[in-house]
Amino acid sequence: MSAPAPLIRRAAVEGLGTAALVAVVVGSGTQATELTHDVATQLLANSLATVFGLGVLIAFLGPVSGAHFNPVVTLAAWFTGRRTGGGPGLRDVALYLPAQVAGAIGGAVLADAMFGKPLGAFSTHERWAGHLWLAEVVATAGLVWLIFGLARAGRAHLAPLLVASYIGSAYWFTSSTSFANPAVTVGRAFTDTFAGIAPTSVLPFVAAQLIGAAAGLGLVAVCFGRPAAADQGEVVVPQNGQQSADRSVEESALA
């Protein structure tokens, strides 16, 4: 069983992965608006690029850091793992969260640079309405429910496909187009493009996402019960040595 990657490497991967994700979201949104004036087509292009990009990133980087790319996922993993001994510790959380936020800002700036947009310009796209906040609660609750439900059901290997598919669908069934990620929300405040969000709209979105994360964990508890002490880190995908351990458990169960 291989040892987990060093914490500094895992935090760096979280930052880079979040940066890549935001670059995909912002860049595809900018490209879409330059190619067509039809809003539905713009959203379709933006959501499809996000689905493909997120799926690739989870599959590619998940074995190193767990592919959280999202503070609510990291916090939920810490919260659920504090009793079982699995999941990230407080040191992990303390490095993951700033890495994710910094990466998200860097990804937005990079996307703007690739399309010749002003760098570091704050968004003027106000997203301030109760129905948008409710949509963020719903989108984030569904995301956390899916991620941790997959882990509890022993289906974490399906995360690249299912998590990306969920985010793609949530673009369309939520009025907020499913940010569902505090780091991405902050990062998208630094681009005055199709995917942006005004800085004044960020705090209510983040608050709604935190509420949604708590609701998502509640749904996991309702559907799967409390985790047993033997349950290991509930991450988006298994990390390094955890993959071998999970495989051994599955093989033992089949014997």
Phi and psi restraints in degrees (value plus and minus 20) as a CYANA .aco file:
   2 SER   PHI     -93.3   -53.3
   2 SER   PSI     130.7   170.7
   3 ALA   PHI     -98.4   -58.4
   3 ALA   PSI     132.0   172.0
   4 PRO   PHI     -82.6   -42.6
   4 PRO   PSI     134.7   174.7
   5 ALA   PHI     -84.7   -44.7
   5 ALA   PSI     132.1   172.1
   6 PRO   PHI     -77.8   -37.8
   6 PRO   PSI     130.3   170.3
   7 LEU   PHI     -77.2   -37.2
   7 LEU   PSI     -61.9   -21.9
   8 ILE   PHI     -83.3   -43.3
   8 ILE   PSI     -55.0   -15.0
   9 ARG   PHI     -90.3   -50.3
   9 ARG   PSI     -61.7   -21.7
  10 ARG   PHI     -83.2   -43.2
  10 ARG   PSI     -60.7   -20.7
  11 ALA   PHI     -85.2   -45.2
  11 ALA   PSI     -60.3   -20.3
  12 ALA   PHI     -82.2   -42.2
  12 ALA   PSI     -61.0   -21.0
  13 VAL   PHI     -84.1   -44.1
  13 VAL   PSI     -59.4   -19.4
  14 GLU   PHI     -81.4   -41.4
  14 GLU   PSI     -62.1   -22.1
  15 GLY   PHI     -85.9   -45.9
  15 GLY   PSI     -65.4   -25.4
  16 LEU   PHI     -87.0   -47.0
  16 LEU   PSI     -60.8   -20.8
  17 GLY   PHI     -84.5   -44.5
  17 GLY   PSI     -61.3   -21.3
  18 THR   PHI     -86.7   -46.7
  18 THR   PSI     -59.0   -19.0
  19 ALA   PHI     -80.8   -40.8
  19 ALA   PSI     -65.0   -25.0
  20 ALA   PHI     -83.3   -43.3
  20 ALA   PSI     -60.7   -20.7
  21 LEU   PHI     -81.8   -41.8
  21 LEU   PSI     -66.6   -26.6
  22 VAL   PHI     -87.8   -47.8
  22 VAL   PSI     -56.4   -16.4
  23 ALA   PHI     -80.9   -40.9
  23 ALA   PSI     -58.9   -18.9
  24 VAL   PHI     -84.8   -44.8
  24 VAL   PSI     -67.7   -27.7
  25 VAL   PHI     -82.5   -42.5
  25 VAL   PSI     -70.7   -30.7
  26 VAL   PHI     -91.8   -51.8
  26 VAL   PSI     -64.0   -24.0
  27 GLY   PHI     -83.9   -43.9
  27 GLY   PSI     -63.9   -23.9
  28 SER   PHI     -88.1   -48.1
  28 SER   PSI     -54.1   -14.1
  29 GLY   PHI     -84.9   -44.9
  29 GLY   PSI     -61.8   -21.8
  30 THR   PHI     -86.0   -46.0
  30 THR   PSI     -65.3   -25.3
  31 GLN   PHI     -78.9   -38.9
  31 GLN   PSI     -63.2   -23.2
  32 ALA   PHI     -82.0   -42.0
  32 ALA   PSI     -62.3   -22.3
  33 THR   PHI     -89.8   -49.8
  33 THR   PSI     -44.4    -4.4
  34 GLU   PHI    -102.2   -62.2
  34 GLU   PSI     -41.3    -1.3
  35 LEU   PHI    -114.6   -74.6
  35 LEU   PSI     -46.0    -6.0
  36 THR   PHI    -170.5  -130.5
  36 THR   PSI     132.8   172.8
  37 HIS   PHI    -121.0   -81.0
  37 HIS   PSI     -20.5    19.5
  38 ASP   PHI    -101.4   -61.4
  38 ASP   PSI      99.2   139.2
  39 VAL   PHI     -84.8   -44.8
  39 VAL   PSI     -58.9   -18.9
  40 ALA   PHI     -83.0   -43.0
  40 ALA   PSI     -61.2   -21.2
  41 THR   PHI     -87.3   -47.3
  41 THR   PSI     -58.1   -18.1
  42 GLN   PHI     -79.8   -39.8
  42 GLN   PSI     -66.1   -26.1
  43 LEU   PHI     -87.2   -47.2
  43 LEU   PSI     -57.3   -17.3
  44 LEU   PHI     -81.9   -41.9
  44 LEU   PSI     -66.9   -26.9
  45 ALA   PHI     -83.0   -43.0
  45 ALA   PSI     -63.7   -23.7
  46 ASN   PHI     -82.2   -42.2
  46 ASN   PSI     -64.8   -24.8
  47 SER   PHI     -90.1   -50.1
  47 SER   PSI     -59.9   -19.9
  48 LEU   PHI     -84.4   -44.4
  48 LEU   PSI     -62.9   -22.9
  49 ALA   PHI     -82.9   -42.9
  49 ALA   PSI     -58.7   -18.7
  50 THR   PHI     -86.0   -46.0
  50 THR   PSI     -62.2   -22.2
  51 VAL   PHI     -78.2   -38.2
  51 VAL   PSI     -70.9   -30.9
  52 PHE   PHI     -85.9   -45.9
  52 PHE   PSI     -64.5   -24.5
  53 GLY   PHI     -83.7   -43.7
  53 GLY   PSI     -65.0   -25.0
  54 LEU   PHI     -85.7   -45.7
  54 LEU   PSI     -62.2   -22.2
  55 GLY   PHI     -79.8   -39.8
  55 GLY   PSI     -63.6   -23.6
  56 VAL   PHI     -83.3   -43.3
  56 VAL   PSI     -64.6   -24.6
  57 LEU   PHI     -84.6   -44.6
  57 LEU   PSI     -60.9   -20.9
  58 ILE   PHI     -84.4   -44.4
  58 ILE   PSI     -66.3   -26.3
  59 ALA   PHI     -85.4   -45.4
  59 ALA   PSI     -56.6   -16.6
  60 PHE   PHI     -96.5   -56.5
  60 PHE   PSI     -67.3   -27.3
  61 LEU   PHI    -124.9   -84.9
  61 LEU   PSI     -31.5     8.5
  62 GLY   PHI     -75.1   -35.1
  62 GLY   PSI     -62.2   -22.2
  63 PRO   PHI     -82.7   -42.7
  63 PRO   PSI     -36.6     3.4
  64 VAL   PHI    -109.8   -69.8
  64 VAL   PSI     -73.2   -33.2
  65 SER   PHI    -135.7   -95.7
  65 SER   PSI     -30.4     9.6
  66 GLY   PHI      76.4   116.4
  66 GLY   PSI     -27.6    12.4
  67 ALA   PHI      34.3    74.3
  67 ALA   PSI      30.8    70.8
  68 HIS   PHI     -89.5   -49.5
  68 HIS   PSI     -79.1   -39.1
  69 PHE   PHI      34.2    74.2
  69 PHE   PSI       4.9    44.9
  70 ASN   PHI    -183.3  -143.3
  70 ASN   PSI      98.7   138.7
  71 PRO   PHI     -78.0   -38.0
  71 PRO   PSI     -54.5   -14.5
  72 VAL   PHI     -88.7   -48.7
  72 VAL   PSI     -51.7   -11.7
  73 VAL   PHI     -88.8   -48.8
  73 VAL   PSI     -63.6   -23.6
  74 THR   PHI     -82.3   -42.3
  74 THR   PSI     -66.0   -26.0
  75 LEU   PHI     -85.0   -45.0
  75 LEU   PSI     -60.4   -20.4
  76 ALA   PHI     -86.0   -46.0
  76 ALA   PSI     -58.3   -18.3
  77 ALA   PHI     -85.4   -45.4
  77 ALA   PSI     -60.8   -20.8
  78 TRP   PHI     -84.1   -44.1
  78 TRP   PSI     -64.2   -24.2
  79 PHE   PHI     -83.2   -43.2
  79 PHE   PSI     -65.8   -25.8
  80 THR   PHI     -93.6   -53.6
  80 THR   PSI     -47.3    -7.3
  81 GLY   PHI    -108.2   -68.2
  81 GLY   PSI     -29.4    10.6
  82 ARG   PHI     -87.4   -47.4
  82 ARG   PSI     -44.5    -4.5
  83 ARG   PHI    -111.0   -71.0
  83 ARG   PSI     -55.4   -15.4
  84 THR   PHI    -107.7   -67.7
  84 THR   PSI     -35.0     5.0
  85 GLY   PHI      67.0   107.0
  85 GLY   PSI     -21.8    18.2
  86 GLY   PHI    -118.6   -78.6
  86 GLY   PSI     158.5   198.5
  87 GLY   PHI      59.0    99.0
  87 GLY   PSI     156.4   196.4
  88 PRO   PHI     -93.0   -53.0
  88 PRO   PSI     131.1   171.1
  89 GLY   PHI    -111.2   -71.2
  89 GLY   PSI    -199.3  -159.3
  90 LEU   PHI     -83.8   -43.8
  90 LEU   PSI     -53.6   -13.6
  91 ARG   PHI     -84.6   -44.6
  91 ARG   PSI     -60.3   -20.3
  92 ASP   PHI     -81.5   -41.5
  92 ASP   PSI     -67.8   -27.8
  93 VAL   PHI     -80.1   -40.1
  93 VAL   PSI     -62.2   -22.2
  94 ALA   PHI     -83.3   -43.3
  94 ALA   PSI     -46.2    -6.2
  95 LEU   PHI    -116.6   -76.6
  95 LEU   PSI     -56.4   -16.4
  96 TYR   PHI     -82.0   -42.0
  96 TYR   PSI     -68.5   -28.5
  97 LEU   PHI     -81.6   -41.6
  97 LEU   PSI     -72.5   -32.5
  98 PRO   PHI     -83.4   -43.4
  98 PRO   PSI     -52.9   -12.9
  99 ALA   PHI     -84.0   -44.0
  99 ALA   PSI     -61.0   -21.0
 100 GLN   PHI     -85.7   -45.7
 100 GLN   PSI     -63.9   -23.9
 101 VAL   PHI     -86.7   -46.7
 101 VAL   PSI     -66.3   -26.3
 102 ALA   PHI     -81.4   -41.4
 102 ALA   PSI     -61.9   -21.9
 103 GLY   PHI     -82.5   -42.5
 103 GLY   PSI     -60.4   -20.4
 104 ALA   PHI     -83.4   -43.4
 104 ALA   PSI     -62.7   -22.7
 105 ILE   PHI     -84.2   -44.2
 105 ILE   PSI     -64.3   -24.3
 106 GLY   PHI     -81.9   -41.9
 106 GLY   PSI     -58.6   -18.6
 107 GLY   PHI     -85.0   -45.0
 107 GLY   PSI     -58.8   -18.8
 108 ALA   PHI     -86.1   -46.1
 108 ALA   PSI     -62.9   -22.9
 109 VAL   PHI     -85.2   -45.2
 109 VAL   PSI     -60.2   -20.2
 110 LEU   PHI     -82.1   -42.1
 110 LEU   PSI     -64.2   -24.2
 111 ALA   PHI     -81.2   -41.2
 111 ALA   PSI     -63.5   -23.5
 112 ASP   PHI     -81.8   -41.8
 112 ASP   PSI     -59.5   -19.5
 113 ALA   PHI     -84.3   -44.3
 113 ALA   PSI     -58.9   -18.9
 114 MET   PHI     -86.1   -46.1
 114 MET   PSI     -45.5    -5.5
 115 PHE   PHI    -127.9   -87.9
 115 PHE   PSI      -6.7    33.3
 116 GLY   PHI      47.6    87.6
 116 GLY   PSI       7.8    47.8
 117 LYS   PHI    -108.4   -68.4
 117 LYS   PSI     139.6   179.6
 118 PRO   PHI     -78.7   -38.7
 118 PRO   PSI     113.2   153.2
 119 LEU   PHI    -104.6   -64.6
 119 LEU   PSI     114.9   154.9
 120 GLY   PHI      54.2    94.2
 120 GLY   PSI      -5.9    34.1
 121 ALA   PHI     -97.5   -57.5
 121 ALA   PSI     108.6   148.6
 122 PHE   PHI     -90.9   -50.9
 122 PHE   PSI     126.0   166.0
 123 SER   PHI     -89.2   -49.2
 123 SER   PSI     127.4   167.4
 124 THR   PHI    -128.6   -88.6
 124 THR   PSI      -9.5    30.5
 125 HIS   PHI    -105.0   -65.0
 125 HIS   PSI      75.9   115.9
 126 GLU   PHI     -90.5   -50.5
 126 GLU   PSI     110.7   150.7
 127 ARG   PHI    -149.4  -109.4
 127 ARG   PSI      50.8    90.8
 128 TRP   PHI    -143.7  -103.7
 128 TRP   PSI      75.5   115.5
 129 ALA   PHI    -186.2  -146.2
 129 ALA   PSI     127.2   167.2
 130 GLY   PHI     -79.9   -39.9
 130 GLY   PSI     -57.6   -17.6
 131 HIS   PHI     -88.3   -48.3
 131 HIS   PSI     -47.9    -7.9
 132 LEU   PHI     -91.0   -51.0
 132 LEU   PSI     -58.9   -18.9
 133 TRP   PHI     -86.5   -46.5
 133 TRP   PSI     -61.2   -21.2
 134 LEU   PHI     -81.0   -41.0
 134 LEU   PSI     -61.1   -21.1
 135 ALA   PHI     -81.3   -41.3
 135 ALA   PSI     -57.4   -17.4
 136 GLU   PHI     -89.0   -49.0
 136 GLU   PSI     -55.8   -15.8
 137 VAL   PHI     -80.4   -40.4
 137 VAL   PSI     -69.0   -29.0
 138 VAL   PHI     -83.7   -43.7
 138 VAL   PSI     -66.8   -26.8
 139 ALA   PHI     -82.2   -42.2
 139 ALA   PSI     -64.0   -24.0
 140 THR   PHI     -91.7   -51.7
 140 THR   PSI     -58.9   -18.9
 141 ALA   PHI     -79.7   -39.7
 141 ALA   PSI     -64.5   -24.5
 142 GLY   PHI     -83.7   -43.7
 142 GLY   PSI     -58.7   -18.7
 143 LEU   PHI     -84.7   -44.7
 143 LEU   PSI     -68.5   -28.5
 144 VAL   PHI     -85.4   -45.4
 144 VAL   PSI     -61.5   -21.5
 145 TRP   PHI     -76.8   -36.8
 145 TRP   PSI     -65.4   -25.4
 146 LEU   PHI     -86.4   -46.4
 146 LEU   PSI     -70.9   -30.9
 147 ILE   PHI     -80.2   -40.2
 147 ILE   PSI     -70.6   -30.6
 148 PHE   PHI    -100.0   -60.0
 148 PHE   PSI     -44.7    -4.7
 149 GLY   PHI     -86.9   -46.9
 149 GLY   PSI     -61.5   -21.5
 150 LEU   PHI     -81.0   -41.0
 150 LEU   PSI     -63.1   -23.1
 151 ALA   PHI     -83.1   -43.1
 151 ALA   PSI     -63.7   -23.7
 152 ARG   PHI     -89.4   -49.4
 152 ARG   PSI     -49.0    -9.0
 153 ALA   PHI    -107.6   -67.6
 153 ALA   PSI     -19.1    20.9
 154 GLY   PHI      53.3    93.3
 154 GLY   PSI       6.7    46.7
 155 ARG   PHI    -139.5   -99.5
 155 ARG   PSI       7.1    47.1
 156 ALA   PHI     -80.9   -40.9
 156 ALA   PSI     -44.4    -4.4
 157 HIS   PHI     -85.8   -45.8
 157 HIS   PSI     -35.7     4.3
 158 LEU   PHI    -108.3   -68.3
 158 LEU   PSI     -21.9    18.1
 159 ALA   PHI     -76.7   -36.7
 159 ALA   PSI     -64.4   -24.4
 160 PRO   PHI     -74.6   -34.6
 160 PRO   PSI     -61.5   -21.5
 161 LEU   PHI     -96.2   -56.2
 161 LEU   PSI     -69.2   -29.2
 162 LEU   PHI     -96.5   -56.5
 162 LEU   PSI     -59.1   -19.1
 163 VAL   PHI     -86.1   -46.1
 163 VAL   PSI     -64.1   -24.1
 164 ALA   PHI     -83.1   -43.1
 164 ALA   PSI     -60.4   -20.4
 165 SER   PHI     -84.3   -44.3
 165 SER   PSI     -60.8   -20.8
 166 TYR   PHI     -81.9   -41.9
 166 TYR   PSI     -67.0   -27.0
 167 ILE   PHI     -81.2   -41.2
 167 ILE   PSI     -60.6   -20.6
 168 GLY   PHI     -82.1   -42.1
 168 GLY   PSI     -62.1   -22.1
 169 SER   PHI     -89.9   -49.9
 169 SER   PSI     -56.1   -16.1
 170 ALA   PHI     -88.3   -48.3
 170 ALA   PSI     -42.9    -2.9
 171 TYR   PHI     -73.8   -33.8
 171 TYR   PSI     -54.3   -14.3
 172 TRP   PHI    -119.8   -79.8
 172 TRP   PSI     -50.8   -10.8
 173 PHE   PHI    -115.5   -75.5
 173 PHE   PSI     -20.8    19.2
 174 THR   PHI    -134.7   -94.7
 174 THR   PSI     124.5   164.5
 175 SER   PHI     -90.7   -50.7
 175 SER   PSI     -40.5    -0.5
 176 SER   PHI    -108.2   -68.2
 176 SER   PSI     -24.6    15.4
 177 THR   PHI      42.4    82.4
 177 THR   PSI       5.8    45.8
 178 SER   PHI      35.2    75.2
 178 SER   PSI      53.2    93.2
 179 PHE   PHI     -87.0   -47.0
 179 PHE   PSI     -76.7   -36.7
 180 ALA   PHI      33.2    73.2
 180 ALA   PSI       9.6    49.6
 181 ASN   PHI    -182.8  -142.8
 181 ASN   PSI      90.0   130.0
 182 PRO   PHI     -78.8   -38.8
 182 PRO   PSI     -59.9   -19.9
 183 ALA   PHI     -85.5   -45.5
 183 ALA   PSI     -65.2   -25.2
 184 VAL   PHI     -83.6   -43.6
 184 VAL   PSI     -56.9   -16.9
 185 THR   PHI     -81.6   -41.6
 185 THR   PSI     -67.3   -27.3
 186 VAL   PHI     -82.3   -42.3
 186 VAL   PSI     -65.8   -25.8
 187 GLY   PHI     -79.9   -39.9
 187 GLY   PSI     -60.3   -20.3
 188 ARG   PHI     -92.6   -52.6
 188 ARG   PSI     -28.7    11.3
 189 ALA   PHI     -94.6   -54.6
 189 ALA   PSI     -35.3     4.7
 190 PHE   PHI    -117.5   -77.5
 190 PHE   PSI       0.1    40.1
 191 THR   PHI    -160.6  -120.6
 191 THR   PSI     103.8   143.8
 192 ASP   PHI    -112.6   -72.6
 192 ASP   PSI      42.7    82.7
 193 THR   PHI    -151.4  -111.4
 193 THR   PSI    -191.5  -151.5
 194 PHE   PHI     -71.5   -31.5
 194 PHE   PSI     -58.6   -18.6
 195 ALA   PHI    -109.5   -69.5
 195 ALA   PSI     -18.9    21.1
 196 GLY   PHI     -95.0   -55.0
 196 GLY   PSI     145.6   185.6
 197 ILE   PHI    -160.5  -120.5
 197 ILE   PSI     111.4   151.4
 198 ALA   PHI     -80.9   -40.9
 198 ALA   PSI     121.1   161.1
 199 PRO   PHI     -73.9   -33.9
 199 PRO   PSI     -53.2   -13.2
 200 THR   PHI     -88.7   -48.7
 200 THR   PSI     -36.5     3.5
 201 SER   PHI    -116.1   -76.1
 201 SER   PSI     -25.2    14.8
 202 VAL   PHI     -89.6   -49.6
 202 VAL   PSI     -68.1   -28.1
 203 LEU   PHI     -79.2   -39.2
 203 LEU   PSI     -67.1   -27.1
 204 PRO   PHI     -82.4   -42.4
 204 PRO   PSI     -54.6   -14.6
 205 PHE   PHI     -83.9   -43.9
 205 PHE   PSI     -65.3   -25.3
 206 VAL   PHI     -84.3   -44.3
 206 VAL   PSI     -61.9   -21.9
 207 ALA   PHI     -81.1   -41.1
 207 ALA   PSI     -62.8   -22.8
 208 ALA   PHI     -83.7   -43.7
 208 ALA   PSI     -57.9   -17.9
 209 GLN   PHI     -86.2   -46.2
 209 GLN   PSI     -58.6   -18.6
 210 LEU   PHI     -85.9   -45.9
 210 LEU   PSI     -60.7   -20.7
 211 ILE   PHI     -83.0   -43.0
 211 ILE   PSI     -62.6   -22.6
 212 GLY   PHI     -82.4   -42.4
 212 GLY   PSI     -58.3   -18.3
 213 ALA   PHI     -82.4   -42.4
 213 ALA   PSI     -63.4   -23.4
 214 ALA   PHI     -82.7   -42.7
 214 ALA   PSI     -61.5   -21.5
 215 ALA   PHI     -84.2   -44.2
 215 ALA   PSI     -58.8   -18.8
 216 GLY   PHI     -82.9   -42.9
 216 GLY   PSI     -61.4   -21.4
 217 LEU   PHI     -85.2   -45.2
 217 LEU   PSI     -54.7   -14.7
 218 GLY   PHI     -82.4   -42.4
 218 GLY   PSI     -60.6   -20.6
 219 LEU   PHI     -84.7   -44.7
 219 LEU   PSI     -57.9   -17.9
 220 VAL   PHI     -82.3   -42.3
 220 VAL   PSI     -63.8   -23.8
 221 ALA   PHI     -83.1   -43.1
 221 ALA   PSI     -60.5   -20.5
 222 VAL   PHI     -84.0   -44.0
 222 VAL   PSI     -61.9   -21.9
 223 CYS   PHI    -101.3   -61.3
 223 CYS   PSI     -53.6   -13.6
 224 PHE   PHI    -142.2  -102.2
 224 PHE   PSI     -24.2    15.8
 225 GLY   PHI      57.0    97.0
 225 GLY   PSI    -195.8  -155.8
 226 ARG   PHI     -96.7   -56.7
 226 ARG   PSI     123.7   163.7
 227 PRO   PHI     -87.5   -47.5
 227 PRO   PSI     123.9   163.9
 228 ALA   PHI     -96.9   -56.9
 228 ALA   PSI     140.8   180.8
 229 ALA   PHI     -81.6   -41.6
 229 ALA   PSI     -44.2    -4.2
 230 ALA   PHI    -102.2   -62.2
 230 ALA   PSI     -31.4     8.6
 231 ASP   PHI     -82.3   -42.3
 231 ASP   PSI     117.4   157.4
 232 GLN   PHI    -119.4   -79.4
 232 GLN   PSI    -198.9  -158.9
 233 GLY   PHI     -67.0   -27.0
 233 GLY   PSI     102.6   142.6
 234 GLU   PHI    -108.1   -68.1
 234 GLU   PSI      73.8   113.8
 235 VAL   PHI    -139.8   -99.8
 235 VAL   PSI     154.0   194.0
 236 VAL   PHI     -80.6   -40.6
 236 VAL   PSI     -68.6   -28.6
 237 VAL   PHI    -155.8  -115.8
 237 VAL   PSI     136.1   176.1
 238 PRO   PHI     -82.1   -42.1
 238 PRO   PSI     128.6   168.6
 239 GLN   PHI    -124.1   -84.1
 239 GLN   PSI     116.9   156.9
 240 ASN   PHI       7.4    47.4
 240 ASN   PSI    -126.1   -86.1
 241 GLY   PHI     -80.5   -40.5
 241 GLY   PSI     -48.3    -8.3
 242 GLN   PHI     -83.4   -43.4
 242 GLN   PSI     -51.7   -11.7
 243 GLN   PHI     -80.8   -40.8
 243 GLN   PSI     -64.1   -24.1
 244 SER   PHI     -86.2   -46.2
 244 SER   PSI     -59.8   -19.8
 245 ALA   PHI     -84.2   -44.2
 245 ALA   PSI     -64.6   -24.6
 246 ASP   PHI     -82.1   -42.1
 246 ASP   PSI     -60.3   -20.3
 247 ARG   PHI     -84.5   -44.5
 247 ARG   PSI     -59.4   -19.4
 248 SER   PHI     -84.2   -44.2
 248 SER   PSI     -59.0   -19.0
 249 VAL   PHI     -83.4   -43.4
 249 VAL   PSI     -64.3   -24.3
 250 GLU   PHI     -83.3   -43.3
 250 GLU   PSI     -61.4   -21.4
 251 GLU   PHI     -85.5   -45.5
 251 GLU   PSI     -59.2   -19.2
 252 SER   PHI     -84.1   -44.1
 252 SER   PSI     -58.7   -18.7
 253 ALA   PHI     -87.0   -47.0
 253 ALA   PSI     -50.5   -10.5
 254 LEU   PHI    -103.1   -63.1
 254 LEU   PSI     -37.5     2.5
